[in-house]
Amino acid sequence: MLPDPVVHLIDDDEAVRQSLAFLLTSAGFAIRTYASATAFLDALMAVQPGCIVTDVRMPGLSGLDLQRELISRRIGLPVIVMTGHGDVKLAVEAMKAGAVDFIEKPFQDDTLIAAIRTAFDRYARDAQQSNVANAVGARLKTLTPREREVLDGLIAGRPNKTIAYDLNISARTVEVHRANLMTKMGAASLSELVRMVLLSRAPGV
């Protein structure tokens, strides 16, 4: 679980903000409220990890506009969208844009609380994956150009002899480079090496 994750609640209706803030605070969540998506974006530099709960229909930037802006800024906070009755099309668009869940108003308290806990779990998982990918990326930078070429061959599924032929070096030299890069990458097996490299190349990581 994240250290002190925060629910960032965005809704232009003050009564809704106060009501939901009371509910979520009573449920043990730390809350920050914003009267608009623009207000949230203005505070983005100081925003703590957690998740976003936003109304989909708001003056100015809508919930969908906010999602698109977060994607363009590469901000990975999970988004839960609240939609009014009959806004199924908007809800689907929100999910396609990356929302982890949408909740139709009026909703049960437990429904929102469960969605937030799921969002926190997702953020923690994504953050851990990102940390691992960053560590793998740092190790990749320590490889020599020849070791990178051998690595590319291994990731492509080529045997040592084929890699040697492609690079015009001996199979023995490939074995030496392979052993060196495995050590630098901290991989105990070829399968682990492949998983590490694929993770580092995953979209959004």
Residue pairs with C-beta under 8 A, 6 or more apart in sequence:
1 120
1 121
1 124
2 49
2 50
2 120
2 123
2 124
2 127
3 49
4 30
4 48
5 29
5 30
5 48
5 49
5 50
5 51
5 120
5 123
5 124
6 29
6 30
6 31
6 32
6 47
6 48
6 49
6 50
7 24
7 29
7 30
7 31
7 32
7 50
7 51
7 52
7 53
7 116
8 32
8 34
8 40
8 47
8 50
8 51
8 52
8 53
8 77
9 17
9 20
9 21
9 24
9 31
9 32
9 33
9 34
9 53
9 54
10 33
10 34
10 35
10 36
10 37
10 39
10 40
10 52
10 53
10 54
10 55
10 58
10 63
10 66
11 17
11 20
11 33
11 35
11 54
11 55
11 58
11 82
12 35
12 36
12 55
12 58
12 59
13 55
14 35
16 55
17 33
17 35
20 53
20 112
21 31
21 33
23 109
23 112
24 31
24 112
24 113
24 116
25 31
27 109
27 113
29 116
30 48
30 50
32 43
32 47
32 48
34 40
34 43
36 58
36 59
36 60
36 61
37 54
37 58
37 60
37 61
37 62
37 63
37 65
37 66
37 69
38 60
38 61
40 47
40 52
40 54
40 66
41 61
41 66
41 69
44 73
44 75
47 77
49 77
49 123
49 127
50 77
50 120
50 123
51 77
51 78
51 79
51 80
51 100
51 116
51 119
51 120
51 123
52 66
52 70
52 77
52 78
52 79
52 80
53 80
53 82
53 112
53 116
54 63
54 66
54 79
54 80
54 81
54 82
55 63
55 81
55 82
56 62
56 63
56 64
56 81
56 82
56 83
56 84
56 87
56 90
56 91
56 94
56 102
57 63
57 83
57 84
57 87
57 90
61 69
63 79
63 81
63 82
63 90
63 94
64 90
64 93
64 94
64 97
66 79
67 79
67 81
67 94
67 97
67 98
67 99
68 97
70 77
70 79
71 97
71 98
76 123
76 126
76 127
76 130
76 204
77 123
78 100
78 119
78 120
78 122
78 123
79 94
79 98
79 99
79 100
79 119
80 99
80 100
80 101
80 102
80 103
80 112
80 115
80 116
80 119
81 90
81 91
81 94
81 99
81 101
81 102
81 103
82 102
82 103
82 104
82 105
82 107
83 90
83 91
83 94
83 102
83 103
83 104
83 105
84 104
84 105
85 104
85 105
87 104
91 102
91 104
94 102
95 102
100 115
100 118
100 119
100 122
101 115
101 118
101 119
103 111
103 112
103 115
129 199
129 202
129 205
130 205
132 199
133 199
133 200
133 202
133 205
136 185
136 196
136 197
136 199
136 200
137 200
139 184
139 185
139 186
140 148
140 151
140 185
140 197
140 200
142 184
143 151
143 181
143 184
143 185
144 177
146 167
146 177
147 177
147 180
147 181
147 184
149 163
149 167
150 163
150 167
150 174
150 177
150 178
150 181
151 181
151 193
151 197
153 162
153 163
153 166
153 167
153 174
154 163
154 178
154 190
154 193
154 194
155 194
155 197
155 198
158 166
160 171
160 174
160 175
160 178
161 171
161 174
163 174
164 170
164 171
164 173
164 174
167 174
181 193
182 188
182 193
185 193
185 196
187 193
187 196
199 205
